[in-house]
Amino acid sequence: MREGTWGRRNPWQNARVKAFTLAVLAVAGAGVAAAGKAPHWEPQTSGVTARLRGVSAVSERVAWASGAGGTVLRTADGGATWQKLAVPDADRLDFRDVDAVSETSAYILSIGSGPASRIYKTVDAGAHWDLQFTNDNPKAFFDAMAFWDAGHGLVMGDSVDGRFDILTTGDGGRTWTRVPQEKLPAALPNEGAFAGSGTNVALAGRGHAWIGTGASARCRVLRTTDGGASWTIAETPVAASASAGIFSVAFRDARHGMTVGGDYRKEKEAVDNAAVTADGGTTWTAIQGLGGFRSVVARVPGSKASWIAVGPAGADVTEDDGRTWKVIEGGGYHAFSFAPRGRTGWGVGERGAIGKLIWKFGNVEIWKSGDNGDETVPPHDSCDPRGSRPRRRPGHASGLRPRPRPAQEARGAGRQRR
């Protein structure tokens, strides 16, 4: 035997060992990754007992919440502590919606007939509040609002005398202007929206918006593409009744959206209570699989097909645009909001309940490697808003250190999906 060859495997044996090792790592890594990325709730202490119906997350540290009895809360430490904010002369108001446009600026909407529907704004983290709008129509009842940016937004209410009631602002809420009746479609008898989570309105881009309706003979979705100046309406397959309809609308972009809802008197039932669109809301297709009535749907930030639906009786998650759903273990909430980036969000509900949704992705996901045994690990979050292109790391959980591969091997490399 020639010197220097003792103990060497032949190339075929070496390749088989590598293939077997990578297969074991892939199976083990996929299992750990799946367990590591499962969303779960962490209960937090709000310090209040009021029913909470509004929540708006700004970052993984700052979020706002609102509810009955003039309740407005804010956290600046990820929910470790929640501060109750004082709104002048608002103890009897029910703030069903809060929309934060920055860590220090937010709008809150109270609901009710006539002057009970109001909009307040703060620009100093809740130290001071300005009353921007008080409803002067005794027949009007406002339900939800949303903002494209700090200056441009809209608020919507139930139909009045057969016409929808929508107001817009272009100056940060200093003035609110009703959309002319001739720019709005006719409403069905009693058609309006449910003020259950402040998410009846969804926005995208600079001028797209959608509003889900209910409480009438059919459920429909209003749509605008010009910042609320004019509106059209589309039918949906969501079931409708005096206590049922669309409670929430969310859009991933200007074309892909989802609605959820149901009958709030039957929280455990999920009968024709969700639909999706892929053409900007012109047509809607029914989807099934939710675990019950759901009052809010939210797109998972940075993802291509993931959404969560939350209601007072539970929550579900889909990773394929609603074709299949999985239960998120834990309690239920009335409203929910994701921070724009990352995998952190908050749910709010009965008796001051607040839950923080944690959705972490581990770094053990294994990518298929080339014949030289290298491994390429995806970003910490493979749905990161910054992009999903794989990047190399100096090392990862397996203890292996990647080294550059020839161009032809890199082009042929695939990856093991989650």
DRENDO-1510 file (C-alpha; in Angstrom, 1 decimal, always signed):
<recs>
REC; n; res; u; v; w
REC; 1; MET; +0.0; +0.0; +0.0 .
REC; 2; ARG; +1.3; +3.3; -1.0 .
REC; 3; GLU; +2.3; +5.8; +1.7 .
REC; 4; GLY; -0.4; +8.5; +2.4 .
REC; 5; THR; -3.4; +6.4; +1.3 .
REC; 6; TRP; -4.1; +4.6; +4.6 .
REC; 7; GLY; -7.6; +5.4; +6.0 .
REC; 8; ARG; -8.9; +7.2; +2.9 .
REC; 9; ARG; -12.5; +6.4; +1.7 .
REC; 10; ASN; -13.0; +6.0; -2.0 .
REC; 11; PRO; -14.9; +8.9; -3.7 .
REC; 12; TRP; -18.2; +6.9; -4.0 .
REC; 13; GLN; -18.1; +5.9; -0.3 .
REC; 14; ASN; -17.4; +9.5; +0.7 .
REC; 15; ALA; -20.3; +10.8; -1.4 .
REC; 16; ARG; -22.7; +8.3; +0.2 .
REC; 17; VAL; -21.6; +9.3; +3.7 .
REC; 18; LYS; -22.2; +13.0; +2.9 .
REC; 19; ALA; -25.6; +12.3; +1.4 .
REC; 20; PHE; -26.7; +10.3; +4.4 .
REC; 21; THR; -25.4; +12.9; +6.9 .
REC; 22; LEU; -27.2; +15.7; +5.0 .
REC; 23; ALA; -30.4; +13.8; +4.9 .
REC; 24; VAL; -30.3; +13.3; +8.7 .
REC; 25; LEU; -29.5; +16.9; +9.3 .
REC; 26; ALA; -32.3; +18.0; +6.9 .
REC; 27; VAL; -35.0; +15.9; +8.7 .
REC; 28; ALA; -33.8; +17.0; +12.2 .
REC; 29; GLY; -33.5; +20.6; +11.1 .
REC; 30; ALA; -36.9; +20.7; +9.5 .
REC; 31; GLY; -38.5; +19.4; +12.7 .
REC; 32; VAL; -36.7; +21.9; +14.9 .
REC; 33; ALA; -37.5; +24.8; +12.5 .
REC; 34; ALA; -41.1; +23.8; +12.4 .
REC; 35; ALA; -41.3; +23.8; +16.2 .
REC; 36; GLY; -39.4; +27.0; +16.5 .
REC; 37; LYS; -41.5; +29.0; +14.2 .
REC; 38; ALA; -44.9; +28.1; +15.6 .
REC; 39; PRO; -46.7; +31.3; +16.8 .
REC; 40; HIS; -47.8; +31.4; +20.4 .
REC; 41; TRP; -49.4; +33.9; +22.8 .
REC; 42; GLU; -47.7; +35.4; +25.9 .
REC; 43; PRO; -50.3; +37.0; +28.2 .
REC; 44; GLN; -49.5; +40.5; +29.4 .
REC; 45; THR; -50.8; +42.7; +32.2 .
REC; 46; SER; -52.8; +45.7; +31.0 .
REC; 47; GLY; -53.7; +47.1; +34.5 .
REC; 48; VAL; -57.3; +47.6; +33.4 .
REC; 49; THR; -60.5; +45.6; +33.3 .
REC; 50; ALA; -62.3; +47.4; +30.4 .
REC; 51; ARG; -63.2; +45.5; +27.2 .
REC; 52; LEU; -60.5; +46.3; +24.6 .
REC; 53; ARG; -61.5; +46.5; +21.0 .
REC; 54; GLY; -58.7; +48.5; +19.3 .
REC; 55; VAL; -54.9; +47.9; +19.0 .
REC; 56; SER; -52.2; +49.3; +16.8 .
REC; 57; ALA; -48.6; +48.1; +16.8 .
REC; 58; VAL; -45.9; +50.4; +15.7 .
REC; 59; SER; -42.8; +48.3; +16.4 .
REC; 60; GLU; -41.7; +45.4; +18.5 .
REC; 61; ARG; -41.6; +47.8; +21.5 .
REC; 62; VAL; -44.3; +50.4; +20.9 .
REC; 63; ALA; -48.1; +49.6; +20.6 .
REC; 64; TRP; -51.4; +51.3; +21.5 .
REC; 65; ALA; -54.7; +49.8; +22.6 .
REC; 66; SER; -58.2; +51.2; +23.2 .
REC; 67; GLY; -61.5; +50.2; +24.6 .
REC; 68; ALA; -64.6; +51.0; +26.7 .
REC; 69; GLY; -64.7; +53.6; +29.5 .
REC; 70; GLY; -62.5; +56.0; +27.6 .
REC; 71; THR; -59.6; +53.5; +27.9 .
REC; 72; VAL; -56.4; +54.2; +25.9 .
REC; 73; LEU; -53.2; +52.3; +26.7 .
REC; 74; ARG; -49.6; +52.5; +25.4 .
REC; 75; THR; -46.5; +50.4; +25.8 .
REC; 76; ALA; -43.0; +51.4; +25.0 .
REC; 77; ASP; -41.2; +48.3; +26.3 .
REC; 78; GLY; -42.8; +45.5; +24.3 .
REC; 79; GLY; -45.7; +45.1; +26.6 .
REC; 80; ALA; -43.7; +44.6; +29.9 .
REC; 81; THR; -45.7; +47.6; +31.1 .
REC; 82; TRP; -48.8; +49.4; +29.8 .
REC; 83; GLN; -49.5; +53.0; +30.6 .
REC; 84; LYS; -53.1; +54.2; +30.8 .
REC; 85; LEU; -53.5; +57.5; +29.1 .
REC; 86; ALA; -56.0; +60.2; +30.0 .
REC; 87; VAL; -58.3; +61.6; +27.3 .
REC; 88; PRO; -60.2; +64.7; +28.6 .
REC; 89; ASP; -64.0; +64.3; +29.1 .
REC; 90; ALA; -63.9; +60.8; +27.6 .
REC; 91; ASP; -64.8; +58.5; +30.5 .
REC; 92; ARG; -68.1; +57.4; +29.0 .
REC; 93; LEU; -66.7; +56.9; +25.4 .
REC; 94; ASP; -66.0; +53.5; +23.9 .
REC; 95; PHE; -62.8; +53.8; +21.8 .
REC; 96; ARG; -63.3; +50.9; +19.3 .
REC; 97; ASP; -60.4; +51.9; +17.1 .
REC; 98; VAL; -56.8; +53.2; +17.5 .
REC; 99; ASP; -54.5; +54.0; +14.6 .
REC; 100; ALA; -50.9; +54.8; +15.4 .
REC; 101; VAL; -49.0; +56.6; +12.6 .
REC; 102; SER; -45.7; +56.7; +14.6 .
REC; 103; GLU; -44.4; +55.9; +18.1 .
REC; 104; THR; -45.8; +59.2; +19.4 .
REC; 105; SER; -48.7; +60.0; +17.1 .
REC; 106; ALA; -52.0; +58.2; +17.1 .
REC; 107; TYR; -55.7; +58.7; +16.3 .
REC; 108; ILE; -58.6; +57.2; +18.4 .
REC; 109; LEU; -62.2; +56.7; +17.3 .
REC; 110; SER; -65.1; +56.4; +19.7 .
REC; 111; ILE; -68.4; +54.8; +18.5 .
REC; 112; GLY; -72.0; +55.6; +19.0 .
REC; 113; SER; -74.9; +57.6; +17.6 .
REC; 114; GLY; -74.6; +61.3; +17.1 .
REC; 115; PRO; -71.9; +63.1; +19.2 .
REC; 116; ALA; -70.7; +59.8; +20.7 .
REC; 117; SER; -68.7; +59.2; +17.5 .
REC; 118; ARG; -65.6; +61.3; +17.9 .
REC; 119; ILE; -62.0; +61.4; +16.7 .
REC; 120; TYR; -59.1; +62.4; +18.9 .
REC; 121; LYS; -55.4; +62.8; +18.0 .
REC; 122; THR; -52.1; +63.0; +20.0 .
REC; 123; VAL; -48.7; +63.8; +18.7 .
REC; 124; ASP; -46.8; +63.5; +22.1 .
REC; 125; ALA; -47.4; +59.9; +23.0 .
REC; 126; GLY; -50.7; +60.6; +24.7 .
REC; 127; ALA; -49.7; +63.4; +27.0 .
REC; 128; HIS; -52.2; +65.7; +25.2 .
REC; 129; TRP; -55.2; +65.0; +23.0 .
REC; 130; ASP; -57.0; +67.2; +20.4 .
REC; 131; LEU; -60.7; +66.6; +19.7 .
REC; 132; GLN; -60.6; +66.7; +15.9 .
REC; 133; PHE; -64.1; +65.6; +14.9 .
REC; 134; THR; -67.5; +65.2; +16.6 .
REC; 135; ASN; -70.4; +63.7; +14.6 .
REC; 136; ASP; -73.3; +66.1; +14.2 .
REC; 137; ASN; -75.7; +63.7; +12.5 .
REC; 138; PRO; -77.9; +61.9; +15.1 .
REC; 139; LYS; -78.5; +59.1; +12.6 .
REC; 140; ALA; -74.8; +58.5; +11.9 .
REC; 141; PHE; -72.7; +55.8; +13.7 .
REC; 142; PHE; -69.0; +55.5; +12.9 .
REC; 143; ASP; -67.3; +52.1; +13.0 .
REC; 144; ALA; -63.6; +52.3; +11.9 .
REC; 145; MET; -60.9; +54.4; +10.4 .
REC; 146; ALA; -57.5; +53.9; +8.7 .
REC; 147; PHE; -54.6; +56.0; +7.5 .
REC; 148; TRP; -52.3; +55.8; +4.5 .
REC; 149; ASP; -49.8; +58.0; +6.3 .
REC; 150; ALA; -49.8; +60.7; +9.0 .
REC; 151; GLY; -51.8; +63.1; +6.9 .
REC; 152; HIS; -54.2; +61.0; +4.8 .
REC; 153; GLY; -57.0; +58.8; +6.1 .
REC; 154; LEU; -60.6; +57.9; +6.2 .
REC; 155; VAL; -63.4; +57.0; +8.6 .
REC; 156; MET; -66.5; +55.1; +7.8 .
REC; 157; GLY; -69.9; +54.6; +9.4 .
REC; 158; ASP; -73.1; +52.7; +8.9 .
REC; 159; SER; -75.4; +53.7; +6.0 .
REC; 160; VAL; -77.7; +56.6; +6.6 .
REC; 161; ASP; -81.0; +56.9; +4.5 .
REC; 162; GLY; -79.7; +54.3; +2.0 .
REC; 163; ARG; -76.3; +55.8; +1.5 .
REC; 164; PHE; -72.9; +55.0; +3.0 .
REC; 165; ASP; -71.2; +57.5; +5.3 .
REC; 166; ILE; -67.5; +58.0; +4.6 .
REC; 167; LEU; -65.3; +60.9; +5.5 .
REC; 168; THR; -61.7; +61.6; +4.4 .
REC; 169; THR; -58.9; +63.9; +5.6 .
REC; 170; GLY; -55.8; +65.1; +3.8 .
REC; 171; ASP; -54.3; +67.4; +6.5 .
REC; 172; GLY; -53.7; +65.1; +9.4 .
REC; 173; GLY; -57.3; +65.3; +10.7 .
REC; 174; ARG; -57.6; +69.0; +11.0 .
REC; 175; THR; -60.6; +68.8; +8.6 .
REC; 176; TRP; -62.8; +65.9; +7.7 .
REC; 177; THR; -64.9; +66.0; +4.5 .
REC; 178; ARG; -67.8; +63.7; +3.7 .
REC; 179; VAL; -67.6; +61.9; +0.4 .
REC; 180; PRO; -70.4; +63.2; -1.9 .
REC; 181; GLN; -73.4; +60.9; -2.1 .
REC; 182; GLU; -73.1; +60.8; -5.9 .
REC; 183; LYS; -69.6; +59.2; -5.5 .
REC; 184; LEU; -71.0; +56.4; -3.4 .
REC; 185; PRO; -73.0; +53.3; -4.3 .
REC; 186; ALA; -76.5; +52.8; -2.8 .
REC; 187; ALA; -76.6; +50.8; +0.4 .
REC; 188; LEU; -78.8; +47.9; +1.2 .
REC; 189; PRO; -81.4; +48.3; +4.0 .
REC; 190; ASN; -79.5; +48.4; +7.3 .
REC; 191; GLU; -76.1; +47.8; +5.6 .
REC; 192; GLY; -73.2; +48.9; +7.6 .
REC; 193; ALA; -70.2; +47.6; +9.4 .
REC; 194; PHE; -69.5; +46.0; +12.8 .
REC; 195; ALA; -67.4; +48.0; +15.2 .
REC; 196; GLY; -65.7; +44.9; +16.5 .
REC; 197; SER; -62.0; +45.4; +15.9 .
REC; 198; GLY; -61.4; +48.6; +14.0 .
REC; 199; THR; -60.4; +46.6; +10.9 .
REC; 200; ASN; -63.4; +47.0; +8.6 .
REC; 201; VAL; -61.1; +49.2; +6.5 .
REC; 202; ALA; -58.0; +48.1; +4.7 .
REC; 203; LEU; -55.5; +50.2; +2.8 .
REC; 204; ALA; -52.8; +49.7; +0.2 .
REC; 205; GLY; -50.5; +51.9; -1.8 .
REC; 206; ARG; -51.3; +55.6; -1.9 .
REC; 207; GLY; -54.9; +55.5; -2.7 .
REC; 208; HIS; -56.4; +52.1; -2.5 .
REC; 209; ALA; -58.9; +51.2; +0.2 .
REC; 210; TRP; -61.6; +48.6; +0.9 .
REC; 211; ILE; -64.5; +48.5; +3.4 .
REC; 212; GLY; -66.3; +45.3; +4.4 .
REC; 213; THR; -70.0; +45.4; +5.2 .
REC; 214; GLY; -72.6; +43.3; +6.9 .
REC; 215; ALA; -75.8; +43.3; +9.0 .
REC; 216; SER; -78.0; +43.2; +5.8 .
REC; 217; ALA; -79.2; +40.7; +3.2 .
REC; 218; ARG; -75.7; +40.4; +1.6 .
REC; 219; CYS; -72.1; +41.1; +2.5 .
REC; 220; ARG; -70.2; +43.4; +0.1 .
REC; 221; VAL; -66.9; +45.2; -0.2 .
REC; 222; LEU; -66.6; +48.9; -1.1 .
REC; 223; ARG; -63.5; +49.8; -3.0 .
REC; 224; THR; -61.7; +53.0; -4.0 .
REC; 225; THR; -58.5; +53.6; -6.0 .
REC; 226; ASP; -58.4; +57.4; -5.8 .
REC; 227; GLY; -57.9; +58.0; -2.1 .
REC; 228; GLY; -61.6; +57.9; -1.3 .
REC; 229; ALA; -62.9; +60.4; -3.8 .
REC; 230; SER; -65.1; +57.8; -5.5 .
REC; 231; TRP; -66.2; +54.2; -4.6 .
REC; 232; THR; -67.5; +51.1; -6.3 .
REC; 233; ILE; -68.9; +47.9; -4.6 .
REC; 234; ALA; -68.5; +44.1; -5.1 .
REC; 235; GLU; -70.5; +41.2; -3.9 .
REC; 236; THR; -68.9; +38.5; -1.6 .
REC; 237; PRO; -69.9; +35.0; -0.6 .
REC; 238; VAL; -69.7; +35.8; +3.1 .
REC; 239; ALA; -72.9; +35.0; +4.9 .
REC; 240; ALA; -75.0; +37.9; +6.1 .
REC; 241; SER; -77.6; +38.6; +8.8 .
REC; 242; ALA; -78.4; +41.2; +11.4 .
REC; 243; SER; -75.6; +39.7; +13.5 .
REC; 244; ALA; -73.3; +38.4; +10.8 .
REC; 245; GLY; -71.1; +39.7; +8.0 .
REC; 246; ILE; -67.6; +40.9; +7.3 .
REC; 247; PHE; -65.8; +42.1; +10.4 .
REC; 248; SER; -62.3; +42.6; +9.0 .
REC; 249; VAL; -60.5; +43.2; +5.7 .
REC; 250; ALA; -56.8; +43.0; +5.0 .
REC; 251; PHE; -54.7; +43.3; +1.8 .
REC; 252; ARG; -51.2; +42.1; +1.0 .
REC; 253; ASP; -50.9; +44.5; -2.0 .
REC; 254; ALA; -53.3; +46.2; -4.3 .
REC; 255; ARG; -54.6; +42.9; -5.7 .
REC; 256; HIS; -54.5; +40.2; -3.0 .
REC; 257; GLY; -56.8; +40.5; +0.0 .
REC; 258; MET; -58.9; +38.5; +2.6 .
REC; 259; THR; -62.0; +39.1; +4.6 .
REC; 260; VAL; -63.2; +37.3; +7.7 .
REC; 261; GLY; -66.2; +37.5; +10.0 .
REC; 262; GLY; -69.2; +35.4; +10.8 .
REC; 263; ASP; -72.0; +35.6; +13.4 .
REC; 264; TYR; -70.8; +37.3; +16.6 .
REC; 265; ARG; -73.6; +35.5; +18.5 .
REC; 266; LYS; -72.2; +32.1; +17.4 .
REC; 267; GLU; -68.5; +32.4; +18.2 .
REC; 268; LYS; -67.8; +28.7; +17.7 .
REC; 269; GLU; -69.3; +28.5; +14.3 .
REC; 270; ALA; -67.5; +29.2; +11.0 .
REC; 271; VAL; -70.1; +29.1; +8.3 .
REC; 272; ASP; -69.2; +30.9; +5.0 .
REC; 273; ASN; -67.3; +33.5; +7.0 .
REC; 274; ALA; -64.1; +34.1; +4.9 .
REC; 275; ALA; -63.2; +35.0; +1.3 .
REC; 276; VAL; -60.2; +36.0; -0.7 .
REC; 277; THR; -59.6; +38.1; -3.8 .
REC; 278; ALA; -56.7; +38.2; -6.3 .
REC; 279; ASP; -58.0; +41.0; -8.5 .
REC; 280; GLY; -58.1; +44.0; -6.2 .
REC; 281; GLY; -61.5; +43.2; -4.7 .
REC; 282; THR; -63.5; +43.0; -8.0 .
REC; 283; THR; -64.4; +39.4; -7.3 .
REC; 284; TRP; -64.3; +37.3; -4.1 .
REC; 285; THR; -64.0; +33.5; -3.6 .
REC; 286; ALA; -65.1; +31.7; -0.4 .
REC; 287; ILE; -62.5; +29.9; +1.7 .
REC; 288; GLN; -63.1; +27.4; +4.5 .
REC; 289; GLY; -61.3; +26.1; +7.5 .
REC; 290; LEU; -61.4; +28.8; +10.2 .
REC; 291; GLY; -62.1; +27.6; +13.8 .
REC; 292; GLY; -65.0; +29.9; +14.4 .
REC; 293; PHE; -66.2; +33.5; +14.2 .
REC; 294; ARG; -63.2; +35.7; +13.5 .
REC; 295; SER; -63.2; +39.5; +14.1 .
REC; 296; VAL; -59.9; +40.4; +12.6 .
REC; 297; VAL; -57.5; +39.1; +9.9 .
REC; 298; ALA; -54.0; +40.3; +9.4 .
REC; 299; ARG; -51.3; +39.6; +6.9 .
REC; 300; VAL; -48.0; +38.3; +8.3 .
REC; 301; PRO; -45.5; +41.1; +7.5 .
REC; 302; GLY; -43.1; +40.2; +4.7 .
REC; 303; SER; -44.7; +36.9; +3.9 .
REC; 304; LYS; -46.1; +35.9; +0.5 .
REC; 305; ALA; -49.1; +33.9; +1.6 .
REC; 306; SER; -49.4; +33.9; +5.4 .
REC; 307; TRP; -52.2; +35.4; +7.4 .
REC; 308; ILE; -53.7; +35.1; +10.9 .
REC; 309; ALA; -57.3; +35.3; +11.8 .
REC; 310; VAL; -58.3; +36.1; +15.4 .
REC; 311; GLY; -61.6; +36.1; +17.3 .
REC; 312; PRO; -62.8; +36.0; +20.9 .
REC; 313; ALA; -62.9; +32.2; +20.8 .
REC; 314; GLY; -59.5; +31.5; +19.2 .
REC; 315; ALA; -57.1; +32.2; +16.4 .
REC; 316; ASP; -55.9; +30.4; +13.2 .
REC; 317; VAL; -52.9; +30.8; +10.8 .
REC; 318; THR; -52.6; +30.0; +7.1 .
REC; 319; GLU; -49.4; +29.9; +5.0 .
REC; 320; ASP; -51.1; +29.3; +1.7 .
REC; 321; ASP; -53.6; +32.2; +1.3 .
REC; 322; GLY; -56.4; +30.5; +3.2 .
REC; 323; ARG; -56.4; +27.1; +1.5 .
REC; 324; THR; -55.5; +25.4; +4.8 .
REC; 325; TRP; -55.5; +26.7; +8.4 .
REC; 326; LYS; -53.9; +25.6; +11.7 .
REC; 327; VAL; -55.0; +26.6; +15.2 .
REC; 328; ILE; -52.9; +29.0; +17.2 .
REC; 329; GLU; -53.0; +27.6; +20.7 .
REC; 330; GLY; -54.1; +30.0; +23.5 .
REC; 331; GLY; -56.9; +32.4; +24.1 .
REC; 332; GLY; -59.0; +34.5; +21.9 .
REC; 333; TYR; -59.1; +38.3; +21.3 .
REC; 334; HIS; -61.3; +40.9; +19.8 .
REC; 335; ALA; -58.6; +42.8; +17.9 .
REC; 336; PHE; -55.1; +42.2; +16.7 .
REC; 337; SER; -52.2; +44.1; +15.1 .
REC; 338; PHE; -48.8; +43.1; +13.8 .
REC; 339; ALA; -45.8; +45.4; +14.1 .
REC; 340; PRO; -45.0; +46.4; +10.5 .
REC; 341; ARG; -41.8; +44.4; +10.6 .
REC; 342; GLY; -40.9; +41.2; +12.3 .
REC; 343; ARG; -43.1; +38.5; +13.8 .
REC; 344; THR; -44.5; +40.4; +16.9 .
REC; 345; GLY; -48.1; +41.5; +17.4 .
REC; 346; TRP; -50.7; +42.1; +20.1 .
REC; 347; GLY; -54.2; +40.9; +20.6 .
REC; 348; VAL; -56.7; +42.6; +23.0 .
REC; 349; GLY; -60.0; +41.5; +24.4 .
REC; 350; GLU; -62.3; +41.1; +27.4 .
REC; 351; ARG; -61.6; +42.5; +30.8 .
REC; 352; GLY; -58.4; +44.2; +29.7 .
REC; 353; ALA; -56.9; +41.0; +28.2 .
REC; 354; ILE; -53.7; +41.6; +26.2 .
REC; 355; GLY; -51.7; +38.8; +24.5 .
REC; 356; LYS; -48.4; +39.2; +22.7 .
REC; 357; LEU; -48.0; +37.0; +19.7 .
REC; 358; ILE; -44.5; +35.7; +19.3 .
REC; 359; TRP; -43.5; +34.2; +16.0 .
REC; 360; LYS; -39.8; +33.4; +15.8 .
REC; 361; PHE; -37.9; +31.6; +13.1 .
REC; 362; GLY; -34.8; +29.7; +14.1 .
REC; 363; ASN; -31.6; +29.5; +12.1 .
REC; 364; VAL; -31.5; +25.7; +11.8 .
REC; 365; GLU; -33.3; +25.4; +8.5 .
REC; 366; ILE; -31.1; +23.3; +6.2 .
REC; 367; TRP; -30.5; +24.2; +2.6 .
REC; 368; LYS; -29.6; +21.5; +0.1 .
REC; 369; SER; -25.9; +21.6; -0.4 .
REC; 370; GLY; -23.6; +20.8; -3.2 .
REC; 371; ASP; -21.3; +17.8; -3.6 .
REC; 372; ASN; -18.5; +19.5; -1.6 .
REC; 373; GLY; -20.6; +19.4; +1.6 .
REC; 374; ASP; -21.2; +23.1; +2.0 .
REC; 375; GLU; -24.4; +24.4; +3.6 .
REC; 376; THR; -26.1; +27.6; +2.9 .
REC; 377; VAL; -28.4; +28.9; +5.6 .
REC; 378; PRO; -31.3; +31.3; +4.8 .
REC; 379; PRO; -31.7; +34.6; +6.6 .
REC; 380; HIS; -32.9; +34.4; +10.2 .
REC; 381; ASP; -36.4; +35.1; +8.9 .
REC; 382; SER; -36.9; +33.6; +5.4 .
REC; 383; CYS; -39.9; +36.0; +4.9 .
REC; 384; ASP; -37.9; +39.1; +6.0 .
REC; 385; PRO; -39.2; +42.2; +4.4 .
REC; 386; ARG; -35.7; +43.0; +3.2 .
REC; 387; GLY; -35.9; +40.0; +0.8 .
REC; 388; SER; -35.7; +36.2; +0.8 .
REC; 389; ARG; -32.4; +35.8; -1.0 .
REC; 390; PRO; -30.2; +33.3; +0.9 .
REC; 391; ARG; -27.1; +34.8; +2.4 .
REC; 392; ARG; -24.1; +33.0; +3.7 .
REC; 393; ARG; -23.1; +33.0; +7.3 .
REC; 394; PRO; -19.7; +32.3; +8.9 .
REC; 395; GLY; -21.3; +29.4; +10.8 .
REC; 396; HIS; -24.6; +28.2; +12.2 .
REC; 397; ALA; -26.1; +25.6; +14.6 .
REC; 398; SER; -24.7; +22.6; +12.8 .
REC; 399; GLY; -21.1; +23.8; +13.6 .
REC; 400; LEU; -20.1; +23.6; +9.9 .
REC; 401; ARG; -18.3; +26.5; +8.3 .
REC; 402; PRO; -19.4; +27.2; +4.7 .
REC; 403; ARG; -16.9; +27.9; +2.0 .
REC; 404; PRO; -17.4; +29.3; -1.5 .
REC; 405; ARG; -18.7; +26.9; -4.1 .
REC; 406; PRO; -18.1; +26.8; -7.8 .
REC; 407; ALA; -20.6; +28.9; -9.8 .
REC; 408; GLN; -22.1; +25.8; -11.5 .
REC; 409; GLU; -22.7; +24.1; -8.2 .
REC; 410; ALA; -24.4; +27.2; -6.7 .
REC; 411; ARG; -26.7; +27.5; -9.7 .
REC; 412; GLY; -27.8; +23.9; -9.2 .
REC; 413; ALA; -28.4; +24.1; -5.5 .
REC; 414; GLY; -31.9; +24.0; -4.2 .
REC; 415; ARG; -33.2; +24.4; -0.7 .
REC; 416; GLN; -35.3; +22.4; +1.7 .
REC; 417; ARG; -38.6; +24.2; +2.3 .
REC; 418; ARG; -40.0; +24.8; +5.8 .
</recs>
